[in-house]
Amino acid sequence: MVSDASCCILVAADGLGGHQGGEEAAAAAVSAMLESWRSQPGTDEATLRRCIDEAQEQVAEVSRRFAHEARTTCVALVLGQSEACWSHLGDSRLYVFRQGDTIYRSKDHSVARLMLQSGELNEEEARTGPEQGRLYKSLGPDTGQEYQVSQTAVTSEDRFVLCTDGFWVNVSETEMAETLQARDLEEALGALADLAVTRARGESDNVTVCAARPLFEVG
């Protein structure tokens, strides 16, 4: 996360294990977005697209350096005092919670989600089955790919969670919502991360999660 007095950017990325250079691709994507935002902060769509496009270029450079396709998932949020803007590629997710309820969850770019929509899988099978890790969209060497950006007004009750699949596979949406509602944000995040690591039992290679809430000035 990088922030200034009134807004911030959060980014989570997970290099694809089946692609050489995945770890480097994830690190390059996060670094590029944070640096791009730091040079010109903002919470609008144009700012976020500039950051993502810079990340895409850097991931493509990783692929060129490895002479092999390098890919990573990515989810990014720019958050201000009154508005939020976000986008994602792959199966790293954004959740928005308000007063213990889920008001938004990003849709994975995965074969599992497509099979869930068609009725071929149920929720549990889509969450834990082998199709969950098969992605049809991610940051990679194919620059210029299309991605969606969403925007919304925010309230003081909103809590934003960005996470990789190593986190959301092991922590339920209900657990996230209830813990964020009942505890201080930093304390809640620590408890949820510990829960995910414990349940993963060393089988997940990336349990990454970050969270934020809008900063509202008190007059």
C-alpha positions in Angstrom: 0.0 0.0 0.0 1.1 3.6 -0.7 -0.9 6.6 0.6 -0.9 10.3 1.0 -3.0 12.5 3.3 -6.3 11.9 1.5 -6.1 8.7 -0.6 -4.2 5.5 -1.1 -3.6 2.6 -3.5 -3.6 -1.1 -2.5 -2.3 -3.9 -4.8 -2.1 -7.7 -4.4 -0.6 -10.0 -7.0 0.1 -13.7 -7.3 2.5 -15.1 -9.9 1.3 -18.0 -11.9 3.2 -21.1 -10.7 3.1 -22.8 -14.1 4.8 -19.9 -15.8 8.5 -19.3 -15.4 9.1 -15.9 -13.9 5.7 -15.8 -12.1 7.2 -14.6 -8.9 9.2 -11.9 -10.7 6.1 -10.9 -12.7 4.0 -10.4 -9.5 6.8 -8.3 -7.8 7.2 -6.2 -11.0 3.4 -5.6 -11.3 3.1 -4.4 -7.7 6.2 -2.2 -7.8 5.2 -0.6 -11.1 1.7 0.2 -9.9 2.8 1.7 -6.6 5.5 3.8 -8.3 3.1 5.0 -11.0 0.6 6.0 -8.4 3.1 7.7 -6.1 4.3 9.9 -9.0 0.7 11.1 -9.6 -1.8 10.1 -6.9 -5.5 10.0 -7.6 -8.7 7.9 -7.1 -10.2 8.2 -10.6 -10.4 5.6 -13.4 -7.7 7.3 -15.5 -5.2 7.1 -12.6 -5.9 3.4 -12.0 -5.7 2.5 -15.7 -2.3 4.3 -16.0 -1.0 2.2 -13.1 -2.3 -1.1 -14.5 -0.9 -0.3 -18.0 2.5 0.4 -16.5 2.3 -2.9 -14.6 1.4 -4.7 -17.8 4.5 -3.2 -19.6 6.8 -4.3 -16.7 5.4 -7.8 -16.7 5.9 -8.0 -20.5 9.5 -6.9 -19.8 9.9 -9.8 -17.3 8.7 -12.2 -20.1 11.2 -10.8 -22.5 14.0 -11.1 -19.9 13.1 -14.8 -19.3 12.5 -15.4 -23.0 9.4 -17.2 -21.7 5.8 -16.2 -20.8 5.6 -14.8 -17.3 2.2 -14.1 -15.8 0.6 -12.9 -12.6 -2.9 -12.2 -11.2 -3.5 -8.7 -10.0 -6.1 -6.7 -8.0 -5.8 -3.0 -7.4 -7.8 -0.4 -5.5 -7.5 3.4 -5.3 -9.4 4.7 -2.4 -10.2 8.3 -1.3 -12.5 9.9 1.2 -15.6 9.7 -0.9 -14.9 7.3 -3.8 -13.2 4.1 -4.7 -12.0 2.7 -8.0 -10.7 -0.9 -8.6 -9.9 -3.5 -11.2 -8.6 -7.1 -11.3 -7.2 -9.7 -13.6 -7.2 -13.4 -12.7 -8.5 -14.8 -9.4 -7.0 -12.4 -6.9 -10.1 -10.8 -5.4 -11.6 -7.6 -4.1 -14.4 -7.7 -1.4 -16.3 -4.8 -0.1 -18.1 -5.2 3.2 -20.5 -2.8 4.9 -21.8 -3.3 8.5 -21.1 -7.0 8.3 -22.6 -7.6 4.9 -20.9 -8.3 1.5 -21.9 -5.6 -1.0 -19.4 -6.5 -3.7 -17.1 -9.4 -4.7 -15.1 -9.4 -7.9 -15.7 -12.2 -10.3 -12.7 -14.5 -11.0 -11.4 -14.8 -14.5 -11.2 -18.6 -14.1 -12.6 -21.7 -15.7 -14.1 -22.6 -12.3 -16.3 -19.5 -12.3 -17.5 -20.2 -15.9 -18.4 -23.8 -14.9 -20.2 -22.5 -11.8 -22.2 -20.1 -13.9 -23.2 -22.9 -16.3 -24.1 -25.3 -13.4 -21.3 -27.7 -14.0 -19.8 -27.1 -10.6 -21.3 -26.0 -7.2 -19.8 -23.3 -5.0 -17.5 -25.7 -3.0 -16.3 -27.5 -6.2 -15.5 -24.2 -7.8 -13.7 -23.0 -4.8 -11.5 -26.0 -4.2 -11.4 -28.0 -7.4 -8.5 -28.1 -10.0 -10.4 -25.7 -12.4 -10.1 -22.9 -9.8 -6.5 -22.3 -10.8 -7.1 -22.3 -14.5 -7.3 -18.7 -15.6 -8.3 -17.2 -18.9 -7.1 -13.6 -18.0 -4.0 -12.3 -16.2 -1.2 -9.8 -16.6 1.3 -11.3 -19.0 3.3 -10.5 -22.2 0.1 -9.7 -24.2 0.0 -6.0 -23.7 -3.1 -4.0 -24.5 -5.6 -6.5 -23.2 -8.9 -5.3 -22.0 -9.9 -5.1 -18.4 -12.9 -3.6 -16.5 -12.7 -0.8 -14.0 -15.4 -0.2 -11.4 -16.1 2.9 -9.3 -18.4 3.6 -6.4 -19.1 6.2 -3.7 -18.0 5.0 -0.3 -19.2 5.4 3.3 -17.4 5.4 6.6 -18.7 1.9 7.2 -17.0 0.3 4.2 -14.2 -2.1 4.5 -12.2 -3.2 1.4 -10.2 -6.5 1.3 -7.8 -7.4 -1.5 -6.5 -11.0 -1.4 -4.9 -13.8 -3.4 -6.6 -17.2 -3.7 -4.4 -18.6 -1.0 -6.4 -16.4 1.4 -10.0 -16.6 0.1 -9.9 -20.4 -0.4 -9.2 -20.8 3.3 -11.3 -18.0 4.8 -15.0 -17.8 4.1 -16.7 -14.6 3.1 -18.8 -14.8 6.2 -15.7 -15.0 8.4 -14.2 -12.0 6.7 -17.4 -9.9 7.1 -18.0 -10.9 10.8 -14.3 -10.4 11.8 -14.1 -7.0 10.1 -17.3 -5.9 11.7 -16.3 -7.0 15.2 -12.7 -5.8 15.4 -10.3 -3.0 14.7 -9.2 -3.2 11.0 -5.5 -4.1 11.8 -6.5 -6.6 14.4 -9.1 -8.2 12.2 -6.6 -8.5 9.3 -4.0 -10.2 11.4 -6.6 -12.7 12.8 -7.9 -13.5 9.3 -4.4 -13.9 7.9 -3.4 -16.3 10.7 -6.5 -18.3 10.1 -5.8 -18.6 6.4 -2.2 -19.8 7.1 -3.3 -22.3 9.7 -5.9 -23.8 7.4 -3.5 -23.9 4.4 -1.2 -26.2 6.4 1.7 -25.3 4.1 -0.2 -26.3 0.9 -0.7 -22.8 -0.3 2.2 -20.9 -1.8 0.7 -17.4 -1.5 -1.5 -16.2 1.3 -1.6 -12.4 0.7 -4.3 -10.0 2.0 -4.5 -6.3 2.6 -7.4 -4.1 3.7 -8.4 -0.5 4.0 -11.3 1.8 5.0 -12.1 5.3 3.8 -10.7 8.1 6.0 -13.4 10.5 7.0 -12.4 13.8 8.6 -14.3 14.8 11.8 -15.2 18.4 11.8 
